[in-house]
Amino acid sequence: MESAGLSLPAARPAAARAARALVVVAPAVGVVALAAALRLVHLDRVPDNPFYDAAVRSMSLSWHNFFFGAFDPSARLAIDKPPLDLWLQVASVKLFGFNSFALKLPEALGGTIAVALLYDLVRRPFGRTAGFLAGLALAVLPVAVLTARSDTMDSVMSALMVAALWLALVGAQRHRASLLYLAAVAVGLAFNVKLFEALLVVPPVILLWSIAGPRGVARRVEQILVAVVVMIVVSLSWATAVSLVPSQQRPYPIGSTDGTVWNAMFVWDGLDRFNGKAGGAAVVIHHHRLSRHRKELLALRARRAQADGPGPTRLLASRLDVGSELLPALILGALGLVIALVAWLARLRARPWEPEQEDRNRWAVAGALGTWLVLGVVLFSVARTLHTRYLEAFSPAIAGVLGIGLATAVRHLGAGLAAVGWGRRRFDVRWIVAVAVGAALLAAPASDALRLVAANRSDSGQPGDLPAAEVVRVSAYLRAHTARQRYEFATPLPATAGPFIVRDARPVLVLLNLDHRAFASTATLKRLVRRGALRYALLGRPCSHRHGRSFSRVATTRWICTHGKDVGSRAGVRRGVLFHLRA
């Protein structure tokens, strides 16, 4: 009994420490749990993207396909980007089976990790309140929720971009340049996920290290230059390795005009994305079914594209799911900057002042996130092509600036609250005010995010896919009639092949590139038919005719329509789409 009595006083401090630790940890755990719930719940119900899913299916068949990012099982074509994100998807489907949930799991986890990293990035210099508000903003930001639930690669890229800033900050705090070099590796990996969008974080990382890095300009410059070299080496490592393989042994990248990954990366996914040429070609992929409903949908999208074209108010368009947080972030960020500048000038006026490392860390993170936000707003306001998912390239900056600006503004209300006796009590009133204002600002975005989840929305699109029922019927027909053929069918564009590669995992002969340049000539098509390697062709839309004769500006399509026997009715689909080919 006595020993039991003596243990009670020791237990009370331990319980108090545990309670304090819970109070400290609970906000972070709560905001990450909220982010995970919004990104993972009913993830299997979100529509898939057959283009990238076809690549995942093909890449899972062999190490050769895996390394090159093959689009089709025969590795004749490759996707237009480095396959780092798809490698994660292949690992996921190997672990959990080839299903909708496994395909999107890496994106959902990437979006959740980005929230955790942003929380800690802001918390370290600005405190738990600012970190909580920033993490909460990113957790419910509709564009972040939508993209993390979509079958694209933007959320993984975004997580790596936040990781780069977080590593640079921790490196500055611990005086370890090795963490800056790890940040450069993170940027290089992000480049291998989504290419040039990932470079948006490079100026913020450089600015952060320039302000918070070790003292001595020459030393910081040297470390930054080494980091830039590391970033370039990692960024170009996969493309260089692929280029060392003879052209006959590697697949042809979709979108490339000369068969090299450099052309696909720097022209198709670089210059052409910015000037709108790539987006124009993509229209052909997305819209090949010309039913009345489809025509109405195309007209609606054309009107939206015209209304939401490049301009200073473009990012406030309702379809982008970002405006309700962007304006408060800009306003509160500017307010926080003015407050910090006034406080700094007041301290300088009072006495000569040398900023401590803690002050430098705050300026570095605020400057980095602010620069990231401004760069994102400017770039995506002028880019010709803009999809909602592109905004993941700077959505963490929106949330981070919002959290810092709100926490800074509320913290400076302390003097006024103290004047009426509300300065410090058992609960800090400023924390309550910050959370209340944050909740009010985030109510609309959170409501939008919940609607996106409930509606199973996706931003990845369904490029070129036939209706699911038609895919099932055509697939069954082809499996029964093409068992001995090398190719399941020929088709003009990659998008038409995607759903069938996902379903059947069989080689498909794609005839045209995204810009309508020929992958295979009419002579090649005839030769394959004569040899018995190919028996069927599947068109994205029915053949057109002029004066009783087949008409198409594409020679291979014209030959299919002229020499093929229409077997669409046998396969249970509309006429003029599926053809049996004869030499």
Beta strands, then each sheet from edge to edge (+ up, - down):
strand 1: 77-78
strand 2: 252-253
strand 3: 490-491
strand 4: 509-510
strand 5: 536-538
strand 6: 544-546
strand 7: 549-551
strand 8: 565-566
strand 9: 578-580
sheet 1: 1+ 2+
sheet 2: 3+ 4+
sheet 3: 5+ 9- 8+
sheet 4: 6+ 7-
end
